[in-house]
Amino acid sequence: MNRQSMPSTDEKHRVPTIEDILRAKELLNGFVRKTPLHRSDTFSKLTGTNIFLKLESLQRTGSFKVRGAFVKVNTLSEEQKKYGVIAASAGNHAQGVAYAASTNNISCIIIMPQNASPAKVAATKSYGAKVILRGSDYEEAWITAQEIAKKEGRTIIHAFDDNHVISGQGTIGLELLEDLPELDRVYLPIGGGGLAAGIAIAIKSKKPNVKIIGVESKAFPAMKESLAKGYLQKIKSGYTIADGISVKSPGRLTYEIASKYIDDVTVVDDYSIVKTMFLLMERAKLVIEPAGAASLAYLLSNPGLSKNENVVSLLSGGNVDMYLLGQVVAKGLMQMGRMLKIFIQLPDKPGALKTVVDCIAEQSVNIVQVEHDRLSANISAGTAGVYLSLEMENENHAERLIQFLERKGIEFKVVS
């Protein structure tokens, strides 16, 4: 394979320069994709500004992570390559490292938590990595990775706190400037901070007036709190659907870079992320993972922030568990007022349900699912409980149906 090598260095905590990122771009040429930058009329109208979507969801392995992993793996000496690499990850970083190792014929071990998604485990194995399930979360998997690295002499590929990894992620910033010279703002997800750090260095080095805004999960505002207090903070606990940015503490190097280059860090909740994922599927025909949708979710939740500006929302990945995707569709329909679930208790006799169904059909409402319940303690003898999941056009349609059922004297409860 003919490619330009990055200079190997042990100074992984050195702040990368624009020259490092330019070298990373040359190194990645032919091995990762230059992903599309797409202006969205739909999201521009919804936010009141010019929204451009950077589609890293279409990157190899389905995420931006492969950029940094590939650059890091290709800085290793021949001696280091002989002993192989190891990483701890529950998802995108795992696949990125596995792909980078496979292109170099390097032995690769990925430590994943025991509760990791079977789909992500299978995807990581498909790139030739050996997967070991160990621990209940990332931190326990990370401890195992360090132990094996020490025992076998493997090089650890950190997910974000490494200057080569950051340089690789920074190549996205170069692409943004190439495709949209009149760029005003970039909104991007922040977990450990490697993506934000690399892009910020790349863009600010060439156009310092461009604003870089990070978006974290409301449950894990580690970078936001660290920047506010002036030193690294650690989030004790939390839960978010966006596991890709559920990082308890940013890296020391990424924090240092963010302190200098990031203009602001905001937060977004799971409700907004789910709604955005649904809209991306329905309106843009894009399947985006929760962390990948965070920046656009913030913009949709705060319309009118940047009127008449060119704003990029970075959709950082598209690796979604299919079971989760089904939940997102159902919850998205409910949030948009297009799915209504009601409970009705009826006499347990022929024709009782038909009367209700006829009333619903009269309002042009589609019945998606019917569930009968005769055995629960709250169901009186001689009656049957019926749950109806109903699909409609919008919230106004749902309200009209509710009023119609009330006028007909049908007793019901809205479940969700």
Stockholm file with secondary structure:
# STOCKHOLM 1.0

chainA/1-416         MNRQSMPSTDEKHRVPTIEDILRAKELLNGFVRKTPLHRSDTFSKLTGTNIFLKLESLQRTGSFKVRGAFVKVNTLSEEQKKYGVIAASAGNHAQGVAYAASTNNISCIIIMPQNASPAKVAATKSYGAKVILRGSDYEEAWITAQEIAKKEGRTIIHAFDDNHVISGQGTIGLELLEDLPELDRVYLPIGGGGLAAGIAIAIKSKKPNVKIIGVESKAFPAMKESLAKGYLQKIKSGYTIADGISVKSPGRLTYEIASKYIDDVTVVDDYSIVKTMFLLMERAKLVIEPAGAASLAYLLSNPGLSKNENVVSLLSGGNVDMYLLGQVVAKGLMQMGRMLKIFIQLPDKPGALKTVVDCIAEQSVNIVQVEHDRLSANISAGTAGVYLSLEMENENHAERLIQFLERKGIEFKVVS
#=GR chainA/1-416 SS CCCCCCCCCSCTTSCCCHHHHHHHHHHHBTTBCCCCEEECHHHHHHHTSEEEEEEGGGSGGGBTHHHHHHHHHTTCCHHHHHHCEEEECSSHHHHHHHHHHHHTTCCEEEEECTTCCHHHHHHHHHTTCEEEECSSSHHHHHHHHHHHHHHHTCEECCSSSSHHHHHHHHHHHHHHHHHCTTCCEEEEECSSSHHHHHHHHHHHHHCTTSEEEEEEETTCCHHHHHHHHTSCCCCCCCCCSCGGGCCSSCCHHHHHHHHHHCCEEEEECHHHHHHHHHHHHHHHCCCCCTGGGHHHHHHHHSTTTTTTSEEEEEECBCCCCHHHHHHHHHHHHHHTTCEEEEEEEEESSTTHHHHHHHHHHHTTCEEEEEEEESSSTTSCTTEEEEEEEEECSSHHHHHHHHHHHHHTTCCCEECC
#=GC SS_cons         CCCCCCCCCSCTTSCCCHHHHHHHHHHHBTTBCCCCEEECHHHHHHHTSEEEEEEGGGSGGGBTHHHHHHHHHTTCCHHHHHHCEEEECSSHHHHHHHHHHHHTTCCEEEEECTTCCHHHHHHHHHTTCEEEECSSSHHHHHHHHHHHHHHHTCEECCSSSSHHHHHHHHHHHHHHHHHCTTCCEEEEECSSSHHHHHHHHHHHHHCTTSEEEEEEETTCCHHHHHHHHTSCCCCCCCCCSCGGGCCSSCCHHHHHHHHHHCCEEEEECHHHHHHHHHHHHHHHCCCCCTGGGHHHHHHHHSTTTTTTSEEEEEECBCCCCHHHHHHHHHHHHHHTTCEEEEEEEEESSTTHHHHHHHHHHHTTCEEEEEEEESSSTTSCTTEEEEEEEEECSSHHHHHHHHHHHHHTTCCCEECC
//
